[in-house]
Amino acid sequence: MLSLPFTLIRLVALLGNHVLHAVAGFGRFCTFTRDVAAGLGHPKVWLRRERLGRQLFEVGTLSIPVLAITGAFIGMTLAFEGYRQFQAIGQEGRLGGVINLSIVKQLGPVLAAVMLAGRVGCALTAELGSMRVTEQLDAMRAMATDPVKVLVVPRVLACVLMIPILTVVSNGCGVIGGWLIVTRLYKADPAMYVRYSEQFVYGIDIANGLIKSVFFGLAIGLISCYKGFNCRPGAEGVGSATTESFVTSFMAIIIQGVVLAKLLNDITYWMLGGVASVFK
């Protein structure tokens, strides 16, 4: 009879430890975010070609090919999956509106963010984690150099500034991919395809997708750098931090996507209710 209460107490204590650990970790992350925000006020430190410029190139330019390929194939896949259903009701021309709206509002930003988290986020975590393990971060602090201002701020800024551009690339390739399949492979009327795309997709829908991408990029940059700065010692610690970085970034993208979809859809509905023609 005594074993059951004892086991229950242990389970409650274990759960409490996990909760306390999570709360403490969130507090450290908030402090880290505050330090990054404070570092933005010192542009002389991070606004250099070898710091911010290098990160913009690595985060943005080097990610364009994979984002273009991913976007194009997503657009093609949507066209393949939806064409027969629309053809069955004689509305294959309307498929363009469905494909393009899905891409620019949700799929494009989310795919760009996931690819950025996988390609760039993991690299940032591994790079900063290796510097922590080899005590390079401690050496910078010993020389009165703030590693957050020098290392983190340009990386986070690069993620925030470049992900909208990468999203545009992904969106554009997705739209082209869907158009090629529907109008060239399945021989649907190109004029109808474009017409219904214009009727379904407003300028504010494109803006909503880009707004989402900015939040995604900020989350990826902060989480990746935080995990690298706080990884455990050794190669195993760096590997675990890299995995945790991608998983946490992915969860942040999904959660932000749901919240922003609700918020931005409500705002769009309110705005389009009276002045829809402005956003065409």
LUMKOL-509928 format. One record per residue (C-alpha): residue number from 1; x, y, z. Coordinates in Angstrom, 2 decimals. Last residue first. Layout:
# LUMKOL-509928
(NUM; (X; Y; Z));
...
This chain:
# LUMKOL-509928
(280; (-5.74; 44.02; -55.78));
(279; (-5.20; 45.53; -52.33));
(278; (-7.03; 48.80; -52.87));
(277; (-9.97; 47.03; -54.50));
(276; (-10.85; 45.25; -51.28));
(275; (-11.57; 48.48; -49.39));
(274; (-14.59; 47.78; -47.21));
(273; (-14.69; 44.13; -46.23));
(272; (-11.15; 43.61; -47.45));
(271; (-9.77; 45.35; -44.37));
(270; (-11.83; 43.44; -41.82));
(269; (-11.24; 40.09; -43.49));
(268; (-7.54; 40.84; -43.77));
(267; (-7.28; 41.69; -40.07));
(266; (-9.10; 38.50; -39.11));
(265; (-6.90; 36.47; -41.47));
(264; (-3.81; 38.12; -40.01));
(263; (-4.66; 37.14; -36.44));
(262; (-5.82; 33.59; -37.16));
(261; (-2.96; 32.80; -39.53));
(260; (-0.50; 34.52; -37.17));
(259; (-1.44; 32.23; -34.30));
(258; (-1.37; 29.04; -36.37));
(257; (1.86; 29.90; -38.16));
(256; (3.53; 30.99; -34.93));
(255; (2.83; 27.55; -33.47));
(254; (4.14; 25.75; -36.56));
(253; (7.24; 27.93; -36.88));
(252; (8.02; 27.64; -33.16));
(251; (7.72; 23.85; -33.37));
(250; (10.13; 23.80; -36.30));
(249; (12.57; 26.07; -34.48));
(248; (12.46; 23.82; -31.42));
(247; (13.09; 20.70; -33.50));
(246; (15.88; 22.34; -35.51));
(245; (17.69; 23.75; -32.48));
(244; (17.23; 20.60; -30.42));
(243; (19.02; 18.61; -33.11));
(242; (21.89; 21.10; -33.27));
(241; (22.12; 21.26; -29.48));
(240; (22.33; 17.47; -29.31));
(239; (25.17; 17.41; -31.82));
(238; (27.06; 20.16; -30.01));
(237; (26.64; 18.36; -26.69));
(236; (27.83; 15.07; -28.17));
(235; (30.94; 16.78; -29.53));
(234; (31.85; 17.92; -26.05));
(233; (30.43; 20.32; -23.51));
(232; (26.69; 21.06; -23.35));
(231; (25.14; 23.69; -25.58));
(230; (24.13; 27.08; -24.23));
(229; (25.51; 29.52; -26.82));
(228; (24.64; 27.18; -29.70));
(227; (21.09; 26.70; -28.48));
(226; (20.66; 30.45; -28.10));
(225; (22.04; 31.10; -31.59));
(224; (19.62; 28.66; -33.21));
(223; (16.63; 29.83; -31.14));
(222; (17.22; 33.53; -31.83));
(221; (17.82; 33.13; -35.57));
(220; (14.96; 30.70; -36.14));
(219; (12.48; 32.79; -34.15));
(218; (13.41; 35.98; -36.00));
(217; (13.17; 34.24; -39.36));
(216; (9.71; 32.85; -38.58));
(215; (8.47; 36.26; -37.44));
(214; (9.73; 37.82; -40.69));
(213; (8.21; 34.98; -42.72));
(212; (4.78; 35.59; -41.25));
(211; (4.88; 39.21; -42.40));
(210; (5.89; 38.03; -45.89));
(209; (2.91; 35.67; -46.06));
(208; (0.53; 38.38; -44.91));
(207; (1.93; 40.77; -47.52));
(206; (1.16; 38.26; -50.27));
(205; (-2.40; 38.01; -49.00));
(204; (-2.57; 41.81; -48.80));
(203; (-1.82; 42.03; -52.50));
(202; (-4.89; 39.98; -53.21));
(201; (-5.04; 36.43; -54.55));
(200; (-8.35; 34.83; -55.54));
(199; (-9.52; 37.10; -58.37));
(198; (-6.03; 37.50; -59.85));
(197; (-5.50; 33.74; -59.77));
(196; (-8.92; 33.32; -61.40));
(195; (-7.85; 35.45; -64.34));
(194; (-4.40; 33.86; -64.64));
(193; (-5.82; 30.33; -64.94));
(192; (-8.62; 31.52; -67.20));
(191; (-6.09; 33.08; -69.59));
(190; (-3.88; 29.99; -69.46));
(189; (-6.74; 27.70; -70.55));
(188; (-5.92; 24.21; -69.29));
(187; (-3.59; 22.08; -71.41));
(186; (-2.85; 19.43; -68.75));
(185; (0.92; 19.56; -69.22));
(184; (1.26; 23.17; -70.34));
(183; (-1.50; 25.04; -68.51));
(182; (-1.87; 23.06; -65.29));
(181; (1.70; 21.76; -64.94));
(180; (3.46; 24.95; -66.03));
(179; (1.23; 27.20; -63.92));
(178; (1.84; 25.14; -60.77));
(177; (5.61; 25.33; -61.22));
(176; (5.52; 29.05; -61.99));
(175; (3.52; 29.78; -58.84));
(174; (5.85; 27.61; -56.75));
(173; (8.94; 29.28; -58.24));
(172; (7.57; 32.71; -57.39));
(171; (6.55; 31.73; -53.88));
(170; (9.93; 30.17; -53.09));
(169; (11.78; 33.21; -54.42));
(168; (9.47; 35.58; -52.53));
(167; (10.01; 33.51; -49.37));
(166; (13.77; 33.72; -49.84));
(165; (13.47; 37.50; -50.03));
(164; (11.31; 37.56; -46.89));
(163; (13.86; 35.23; -45.21));
(162; (16.81; 37.52; -45.89));
(161; (16.29; 40.37; -43.45));
(160; (15.20; 38.37; -40.40));
(159; (17.78; 35.60; -40.82));
(158; (20.58; 38.09; -41.50));
(157; (19.54; 40.14; -38.48));
(156; (19.78; 37.06; -36.25));
(155; (23.24; 36.26; -37.59));
(154; (24.48; 39.86; -37.32));
(153; (23.23; 40.10; -33.69));
(152; (24.62; 36.76; -32.54));
(151; (28.34; 36.93; -33.29));
(150; (29.71; 40.40; -32.49));
(149; (26.97; 41.82; -30.29));
(148; (26.32; 38.54; -28.46));
(147; (30.04; 37.77; -28.24));
(146; (30.65; 40.96; -26.18));
(145; (34.33; 41.77; -26.41));
(144; (36.18; 42.70; -23.20));
(143; (39.17; 40.48; -24.11));
(142; (38.12; 37.97; -21.44));
(141; (34.64; 37.94; -23.00));
(140; (36.14; 36.97; -26.35));
(139; (38.18; 34.22; -24.68));
(138; (35.06; 32.87; -23.01));
(137; (33.36; 32.66; -26.39));
(136; (36.37; 30.87; -27.84));
(135; (36.17; 28.25; -25.09));
(134; (36.53; 25.28; -27.50));
(133; (33.09; 24.04; -26.44));
(132; (31.57; 27.51; -26.83));
(131; (33.05; 28.03; -30.27));
(130; (31.82; 24.61; -31.32));
(129; (28.34; 25.52; -30.11));
(128; (28.46; 28.77; -32.09));
(127; (29.22; 26.93; -35.32));
(126; (26.92; 23.98; -34.65));
(125; (24.00; 26.25; -33.73));
(124; (24.53; 28.48; -36.76));
(123; (24.77; 25.47; -39.08));
(122; (21.58; 23.99; -37.64));
(121; (19.75; 27.25; -38.22));
(120; (21.05; 27.73; -41.76));
(119; (20.12; 24.54; -43.63));
(118; (17.42; 23.03; -41.47));
(117; (15.93; 26.17; -39.98));
(116; (16.13; 27.94; -43.34));
(115; (14.44; 24.98; -45.05));
(114; (11.68; 25.07; -42.45));
(113; (11.31; 28.85; -42.80));
(112; (11.12; 28.76; -46.60));
(111; (8.60; 25.94; -46.40));
(110; (6.47; 27.89; -43.92));
(109; (6.61; 31.13; -45.90));
(108; (5.71; 29.45; -49.20));
(107; (3.09; 27.08; -47.83));
(106; (1.06; 29.68; -45.96));
(105; (-0.20; 32.81; -47.69));
(104; (1.76; 32.86; -50.98));
(103; (1.52; 29.14; -51.70));
(102; (-2.07; 28.43; -50.73));
(101; (-3.28; 31.52; -52.62));
(100; (-1.33; 30.48; -55.71));
(99; (-2.64; 26.93; -55.76));
(98; (-6.27; 27.84; -55.08));
(97; (-6.32; 30.69; -57.57));
(96; (-4.68; 28.60; -60.27));
(95; (-7.13; 25.76; -59.72));
(94; (-9.93; 28.03; -60.92));
(93; (-9.13; 27.15; -64.52));
(92; (-9.82; 23.49; -63.79));
(91; (-13.45; 24.31; -63.08));
(90; (-15.33; 21.69; -65.12));
(89; (-16.57; 19.77; -62.08));
(88; (-14.40; 16.70; -62.72));
(87; (-11.58; 18.94; -63.92));
(86; (-11.33; 20.49; -60.47));
(85; (-10.88; 17.10; -58.84));
(84; (-8.48; 15.94; -61.55));
(83; (-6.30; 19.06; -61.20));
(82; (-5.86; 19.10; -57.44));
(81; (-3.10; 16.61; -56.69));
(80; (-1.00; 17.26; -59.79));
(79; (-1.25; 21.04; -59.42));
(78; (-0.41; 20.93; -55.71));
(77; (2.61; 18.76; -56.51));
(76; (3.81; 21.15; -59.20));
(75; (3.62; 24.11; -56.83));
(74; (5.51; 22.15; -54.18));
(73; (8.11; 21.15; -56.76));
(72; (8.76; 24.75; -57.74));
(71; (9.00; 25.96; -54.14));
(70; (11.51; 23.29; -53.15));
(69; (13.71; 23.91; -56.19));
(68; (13.73; 27.67; -55.64));
(67; (14.37; 27.31; -51.90));
(66; (17.29; 24.93; -52.54));
(65; (18.84; 27.29; -55.09));
(64; (18.30; 30.49; -53.04));
(63; (19.91; 29.31; -49.79));
(62; (23.47; 30.33; -50.71));
(61; (22.37; 33.89; -51.42));
(60; (20.38; 34.40; -48.24));
(59; (21.90; 32.89; -45.12));
(58; (25.49; 32.70; -46.34));
(57; (25.47; 36.02; -48.17));
(56; (23.62; 37.90; -45.44));
(55; (25.97; 36.35; -42.87));
(54; (29.05; 37.60; -44.69));
(53; (27.62; 41.09; -45.00));
(52; (26.70; 41.24; -41.31));
(51; (30.15; 40.29; -40.04));
(50; (32.91; 40.78; -42.61));
(49; (31.05; 43.69; -44.14));
(48; (30.56; 45.47; -40.86));
(47; (27.42; 46.59; -39.07));
(46; (27.95; 44.37; -36.02));
(45; (30.07; 46.54; -33.71));
(44; (29.39; 50.00; -35.08));
(43; (25.69; 49.15; -35.04));
(42; (25.54; 49.25; -31.23));
(41; (21.84; 49.62; -30.41));
(40; (21.09; 46.23; -31.93));
(39; (23.06; 44.71; -29.06));
(38; (20.29; 45.64; -26.63));
(37; (17.84; 43.53; -28.64));
(36; (20.32; 40.63; -28.56));
(35; (20.76; 41.01; -24.80));
(34; (16.98; 41.01; -24.31));
(33; (16.68; 37.86; -26.41));
(32; (19.30; 36.15; -24.22));
(31; (17.40; 37.19; -21.10));
(30; (14.20; 35.79; -22.60));
(29; (16.02; 32.55; -23.46));
(28; (17.34; 32.29; -19.92));
(27; (13.81; 32.72; -18.58));
(26; (12.51; 30.08; -20.98));
(25; (15.17; 27.69; -19.72));
(24; (14.19; 28.37; -16.11));
(23; (10.53; 27.71; -16.92));
(22; (11.41; 24.47; -18.73));
(21; (13.63; 23.28; -15.87));
(20; (10.92; 24.12; -13.34));
(19; (8.36; 22.17; -15.37));
(18; (10.70; 19.20; -15.78));
(17; (11.47; 19.20; -12.05));
(16; (7.76; 19.35; -11.21));
(15; (7.06; 16.38; -13.44));
(14; (9.77; 14.38; -11.72));
(13; (8.44; 15.39; -8.28));
(12; (4.91; 14.40; -9.29));
(11; (6.16; 11.06; -10.59));
(10; (8.15; 10.47; -7.40));
(9; (5.15; 11.29; -5.25));
(8; (3.00; 8.89; -7.25));
(7; (5.56; 6.15; -6.81));
(6; (5.61; 6.72; -3.04));
(5; (1.81; 6.80; -2.90));
(4; (1.68; 3.43; -4.74));
(3; (4.49; 1.75; -2.79));
(2; (2.92; 2.33; 0.64));
(1; (0.00; 0.00; 0.00));
